[in-house]
Amino acid sequence: MGDFNRKVEETTSRVGKTVGETTERVEKEATEFIKYLNDEVVPAVRQHSTKALRVAAQKLHDLANYMDKHSAARK
């Protein structure tokens, strides 16, 4: 029975160590991932969103001009 208890304790210790190391690694990776999102992804999304808004604004401007031109022709 003593041998069994020793093996259980060793296994528990190994599992605990592995879980601890994995937790540290996940925390480190999560921190790096958040930094990457903030430093790289967010600025790129903002830049492309601004460009998309400018293109949409130009298209709406063109549509308004088209509508003005064609409604003036009907009158």
N, C-alpha and C positions, 0 to 999 in steps of 0.2 A: 504494500500500500504506500509506503514511503517513496518508492521509486516512481509510482504513478503521480503522487503529489509534486515531486520534484520536476517531472516532465511537464505537468500542467503549469507550474510556476514558470518554467523556462519558456514554454510556449506563450504564456500570457505576457511575459516580459518582452519577447520578440515581437509579438503583435502590438503591444503598447509602443515599443520603440518605432516600429514601422508606421503606425498611425501617427505618432508624433512627428516623424520626419515628413510624412506625406502632408500633414497639416501645415507645417512650416513651408513646404514647397508650394502648396496651393495658395497660401497667404502671400508669398513672394510673387508668384505668377499673377495673382489677381491684382496686386499693386502695380506690377509692370504693365498689365493689360489696361488698367484704368489710366495710367500715365500715357500709354500709346493712344488710347481713345481721345484723351484730352489734348494731346500734343499734335496728333496727326489727323485723326478722323473728323473731329469736330470742326477744325478750321477748313478742311476740304469740303465738308457738307455745307458749311456756311458760304464758302466761295461759290460752289455750284448752285446753291439755292439763290444767291444774289443774281447770278447770271441767268438762271431760269426765270426769275421775276422780271429782269430787264427784257428778256426775249418776249415774255407774255405781255408786258406793258407795250412793247413795240407792236406786237400783233393786234392788241386791242386798239392802239392808236391807228393802225392801218385799217382795221375794221370800221372804226368811227369815221375815218375819212371816206371810205367806200360807201358807207351808209349815207353820209352827207351828200356825196356826189350823186348817188342814185336817187335820193329823195328829192334833191333839187331838180333833177331831170324830169320827174313826174309832175312837178308843179307847173 
